[in-house]
């Protein structure tokens, strides 16, 4: 127990209430959660007011969430929990060859029905204020370093206003996403935007005290995740990134976000997703009327049963 | 760090993101919460699916909460967190003579405007299926054991249908609550119901998948707290109890729930609030046309600066 001033048997008493028909996983996960939350309360001598502030934040998150905004998830993101679960999932997937697990970390903006596009085409439509980038590279086999022919490179990114197409009624359907197939040299190529940093949703309509069960507080103008960032004196920005998933039958899928090395939020991503191996350089490109920047990015994939499929 | 398979610096990196303008309390409480939640995720190798199930439960709780139902609070209650915070608060209040803190644990059904009633009157109106109880006793000074004259005994309880009056449109305003003042012998007396056990809210309207952000689940017919109890193979019942708060200028307020010794849920209260010192005996009463049971209950109060004001 964290603090002997308090009843040393209480937490075990709560854990022991779990009945015989609970699944073993439910029993162990919830037992661990109860232990950690009780230790947290004791270590901080949490007050009723503080606990109730947490309850209000949970209820408020639920009330603000809908198909296009998930404040419960965002609360987890700003305390690094989604990135940590991603790390755990990557490790488990690498160890167990579990394709289904690896593809679970696609994030909220991936779509299963992205358009299949020919190499050398663009995913950018109706965006005038972006830096056009020619992105291309080779998909290679981890062991043989031979090109992998017929691999799918599925790409998606936010527009310059910080919104993915499904969040933004002003973007055309499937804007800034596409699936490209590597050619007989293992090569893929497309035009996209140099990504731009954007804030996680940190606004919020005013919610009345009654609506959001926030007792004794009337200064509620943000969503709970935005408010938490404010309490923690943190900015809401994510560094610029492009999402990729690379798949090929017989290979482990590779899911990643790649980050612009020049981005000022690389060191303090509001959701803690940056890894050194995923930082890339956008270079000036001359003589191509369709783009002013070039990003050459090779992707290494591992056959099932050949270790991890991560690049870098 | 809980498991060296994972990045040993990640959690501190997240904690270090807190900015210089965060309050010291916010910094330490949130730092501790981040550490515990990260350790929880690592120790259990939490999957994306499990984490997302937790997120959905949080959002679902918010959507179901309103003025009469607080599912975020109820989720905490069924894992013992409210009772633990109560214990912490009682200890702090006893140590610091903090009246405001002590009165914070009144629970969601206390009302500040309960009617002032004469001794020997009843708080029961329009309830036909209850066991009428004559409750009376002395309020005593902890040090002198002298009666305390002019103390307020504020009482409230649920009706036989398990609902407090503000939850139940069929009960008259202020049913089953009242404030009684001790007489010149320190004596209080009133008629109330023998309390009956009731379930915490464990029903719930059907919420569509889109409405509650529950992905890939369609079996959602309960609130999240009810669902959690089901997952944990636990019943939703609270043992029968009467709420009391006793106040007198110059004395520490005493806030408590007292429990019927014959209740079958004493050992497994769904919200873990029972303490041995608060278990009482209802005895048969003869010759009183107004009641069939008697509960004699003396309450000890401590002067400010004279130790704790708890009975028992």
Interface residues (C-beta under 8 A of the other chain):
Chain A: X5 X6 X7 X10 X11 X13 X14 X17 X18 X19 X20 X21 X22 X23 X26 X27 X28 X29 X30 X32 X33 X34 X36 X37 X38 X39 X40 X41 X42 X43 X44 X45 X46 X47 X48 X49 X50 X51 X52 X55 X56 X58 X59 X60 X61 X62 X63 X64 X65 X66 X67 X70 X71 X72 X73 X75 X76 X79 X80 X81 X82 X83 X84 X85 X86 X87 X88 X89 X91 X92 X101 X104 X105 X210 X213 X228 X231 X232 X233 X234 X268 X272
Chain B: X5 X6 X7 X10 X11 X13 X14 X17 X18 X19 X20 X21 X22 X23 X26 X27 X28 X29 X30 X32 X33 X34 X36 X37 X38 X39 X40 X41 X42 X43 X44 X45 X46 X47 X48 X49 X50 X51 X52 X55 X56 X58 X59 X60 X61 X62 X63 X64 X65 X66 X67 X70 X71 X72 X73 X75 X76 X79 X80 X81 X82 X83 X84 X85 X86 X87 X88 X89 X91 X92 X101 X104 X105 X210 X213 X228 X231 X232 X233 X234 X268 X272
